[in-house]
Amino acid sequence: MQVIAIPFLLCFIIFVSSFSCINSASSVYAAGTEQEAYTKINQINPSYIAANTYGYLIKQLGNFEFTVDLDANQIFPNEKIKQDMVSKYKSAKYNIANLEYELIGFKIIASDIKIHANPTEIDQTQTRIDIPLMLAKNVKVSNGIINLDFNEIDLGSIYAIYNRNIDKITVHVPMAVAFRYLQQ
């Protein structure tokens, strides 16, 4: 299902962005001078549409992200750090010995993880945690066919949402951060 959804989504984005370029064709007839009409016609040139579509697509891909749901005890090394962050909203720097999770079908195992986290209150049950620094060592990424090993990776620029009611944290990983390592 995911394999079909990605091409559909890409086609939809291309269609919508090219339609927004073509939609400006009606303004060609509303142009007052010959120069304005010439400028409007050039805006619907196929190369203009292609360039605009490509730029729009690249911009939109940067907005996509993957999410991973984890138990809070996988991210917070102890209860004091957890309470300081989710109740008192204190920034923290700490280490996690090991972390194991799945992301887009890949099993990821990492050790010696250094985290800098900056929490902010969303509401009484949720806390946003910006993670400007997340360095992990000895990272193994595999899905059975692809097996990758990294000495160290930097997953900075991710963020997480902690839900107090279920004691879980949803980590949001921008597509650009994830693919930086999966494309190697």
C-alpha positions in Angstrom: 0.0 0.0 0.0 2.8 2.4 0.9 4.6 1.7 -2.4 1.5 2.8 -4.4 0.8 5.8 -2.2 4.2 7.5 -2.8 3.9 7.6 -6.6 0.3 8.7 -6.3 1.3 11.5 -3.9 4.1 12.7 -6.2 1.7 12.7 -9.2 -0.9 14.6 -7.2 1.7 17.3 -6.2 2.9 17.6 -9.8 -0.7 17.9 -11.1 -1.7 20.6 -8.5 1.5 22.6 -9.0 1.3 22.6 -12.8 -2.4 23.5 -12.6 -1.6 26.5 -10.5 0.8 27.6 -13.3 -1.7 27.0 -16.1 -4.5 28.7 -14.1 -2.7 32.0 -14.7 -3.4 31.7 -18.5 -6.8 33.3 -18.0 -5.0 36.5 -17.0 -3.3 36.7 -20.4 -6.6 38.0 -21.8 -6.9 40.5 -19.0 -3.5 42.1 -19.7 -3.7 45.7 -20.7 -0.7 46.2 -23.0 1.0 44.0 -25.5 4.1 43.7 -23.3 2.0 42.5 -20.3 0.4 39.9 -22.6 3.8 38.7 -23.8 5.0 38.4 -20.2 1.9 36.4 -19.2 2.3 34.1 -22.2 5.9 33.3 -21.2 4.7 32.3 -17.8 2.8 29.4 -19.3 5.7 28.2 -21.3 6.2 24.5 -20.7 9.8 25.0 -19.4 8.5 27.6 -16.9 5.8 25.1 -15.7 8.4 22.3 -15.4 10.8 24.5 -13.4 8.0 25.7 -11.2 6.8 22.2 -10.6 10.2 20.8 -9.8 10.9 23.7 -7.3 7.5 23.2 -5.7 8.0 19.4 -5.5 11.4 19.8 -3.8 10.0 22.3 -1.4 7.1 20.0 -0.5 9.3 16.9 0.0 11.2 18.9 2.6 8.0 19.2 4.6 7.4 15.5 4.9 8.4 13.5 7.9 8.4 10.0 9.3 7.1 9.3 12.8 8.2 6.6 15.3 6.2 5.8 18.5 8.3 4.8 21.4 7.8 4.1 25.1 8.9 7.0 27.2 11.5 4.8 29.0 13.3 4.3 25.7 14.0 8.1 25.4 14.2 9.2 29.0 17.1 7.5 30.9 15.4 8.0 34.3 12.3 9.4 36.0 14.0 12.6 37.2 15.0 13.7 33.7 11.6 12.8 32.4 9.7 14.8 35.0 12.1 17.8 34.7 11.4 17.9 31.0 7.7 17.1 30.8 6.5 18.9 34.0 9.0 21.7 34.6 10.0 22.1 30.9 13.7 22.2 31.7 16.2 21.6 28.9 18.4 18.6 29.3 21.6 17.0 28.0 21.9 13.2 28.6 23.0 9.9 27.1 21.1 6.8 26.3 23.0 3.5 26.3 21.0 1.7 23.6 18.0 2.4 21.4 16.1 0.0 19.1 13.2 0.9 16.8 11.7 0.6 13.3 11.4 3.4 10.8 9.8 2.9 7.3 10.5 -0.9 7.4 14.1 -0.6 8.6 15.2 -2.0 12.0 17.5 0.5 13.6 19.8 -0.3 16.5 22.1 2.4 18.0 24.3 2.8 21.1 26.0 5.6 23.0 23.4 8.2 22.1 24.0 11.8 23.1 20.9 14.0 23.3 20.3 17.7 23.9 16.6 18.3 24.3 14.5 21.5 24.7 10.9 21.0 25.9 7.9 23.3 25.6 4.4 22.8 26.9 1.7 22.2 24.3 -1.1 21.6 26.7 -1.7 19.7 30.0 -1.1 16.3 28.4 1.5 16.9 25.7 5.0 18.3 25.6 6.9 19.2 22.5 10.6 18.3 22.7 13.0 19.9 20.2 16.1 17.8 19.7 18.8 20.0 18.1 21.5 17.4 18.9 21.2 13.6 18.7 24.4 11.8 18.0 24.4 8.1 17.9 27.3 5.6 17.5 27.5 2.1 16.2 24.3 2.4 14.2 22.9 -0.6 12.3 20.1 -0.2 9.8 18.6 -3.2 8.1 15.4 -4.5 6.4 16.6 -8.0 5.5 17.9 -6.9 2.0 19.7 -3.7 2.9 22.2 -3.8 5.7 24.0 -0.5 6.6 26.5 0.2 9.4 27.5 3.7 10.6 30.2 4.6 13.1 28.2 7.8 14.0 25.1 9.6 12.7 23.6 13.0 13.6 19.9 13.0 13.8 19.7 16.7 15.0 16.8 18.8 13.9 14.2 16.2 14.9 11.5 16.8 17.4 9.2 14.6 19.6 5.8 14.9 21.2 5.4 13.3 24.6 1.9 12.2 25.6 1.5 12.1 29.4 -1.8 10.0 29.3 -0.2 7.0 27.5 3.5 7.7 28.6 4.6 7.5 24.9 6.7 9.7 22.8 6.2 10.2 19.0 9.5 11.1 17.3 9.2 13.1 14.1 12.1 12.6 11.7 12.1 14.9 8.6 12.4 13.0 5.4 15.6 14.9 4.5 17.3 13.7 7.8 16.2 10.1 7.3 17.2 9.8 3.6 20.6 11.4 4.3 21.7 8.0 5.7 19.4 5.6 3.8 20.5 6.6 0.4 24.2 5.6 1.0 
